[in-house]
Amino acid sequence: MFDFQKSELPTSFKKDLLENPFLEFQTRLNYSTAELSGKSIAYYNGLKFTIFNTHSEYSRITMEGSFHKYWNQGKHNFNDFSIANLQEVLCDLKVKFNISPHDMFIKQLELGLNFKPPYPTKKILQCCLFHKTRMFKWVYVGDEGNYIQAQHNNYIIKIYDKQKHYQLQGYMIPEPIMRFEIKFRRAKLNQIIGKNGDITLHDIIDFGLTNLTNVLLEEWERTLFYDFEIFDETKDRNRYSNPNFWVSLKRDNFNYHRKVMNQKLKLIPENLPQRITKLMQKKISQLVEPESAPILT
């Protein structure tokens, strides 16, 4: 569930990190001026440690990367990542770097879910038109391929074909994997957990992983989804499946047609977006329940 994070560490970690046997910090040299860069960088299991102003008492330290990939030795995040696996990662960070959730001041956090979709992922993506009132846009990244995202002020919704993503990197993945992901900026996390100012990973864990996964489901259900099983054989097909139709509407008309479409969906309890919701709930229950096991904080 937890994936990419970017956090700031207390400056008291500088000496220990620079001397840590698991890290090899490197600093760029400007050959024309013979001056060293102001920052030093080291990597471990996909995590990137950066010490800014390395040679100054006013240093700043960041740690960024995927907990999920860390658990897979920095290689990938297409398999499941449970609470128990997160606990393993946090224990390893504590043992090797003496870093605990209390020390990680979160600047950015990604929450993602991998699950098997009821149709090919590309077909599902083509049905995701808007998230709230933000249109999903296709994005291409060289190492990830195509995905769709809707960008809000303090968070981003991203949906893509995880199977294809890693097949492009040479992995053999026999079954389709769809990924629904939210990238939270700190201001959004402040709003969710009800705390102002700095937020540590401990604060997020204390808020509860079950509560966070509820946010994941709520954001999926805010997706304007064209259910081709219901509308393809109706007069509504040409307009409701067409993003340009929705873009052309003023807010009141947009909300009206969205309400009409949702009312028709509710007449069929096993509609496609609801089946996807149930698949997500099932996967979440496998990863999060029971949440009785203590997490290192």
Secondary structure, DSSP 8 states (H G I E B T S, - for coil): -EEEEEEEE-GGGHHHHHT-TT---B--EETTTTEE-SEEEEEETTEEEEEETTTSTT-EEEEEEEHHHHHTTTS---S---HHHHHHHHHHHHHHH---GGG-EEEEEEEEEEE--SS-HHHHHHHEEEETTEE-EEEEETTTEEEEEEE-SSEEEEEEEHHHHHHTTT----S--EEEEEEEEHHHHHHHHT--S--BHHHHHHH-HHHHHHHHHHHHHTEEE--HHHHTTSTTHHHHT-HHHHHHS-HHHHHHHHHHHHHHHHTSTT-HHHHHHHHHHHHHHHHH--TTS----
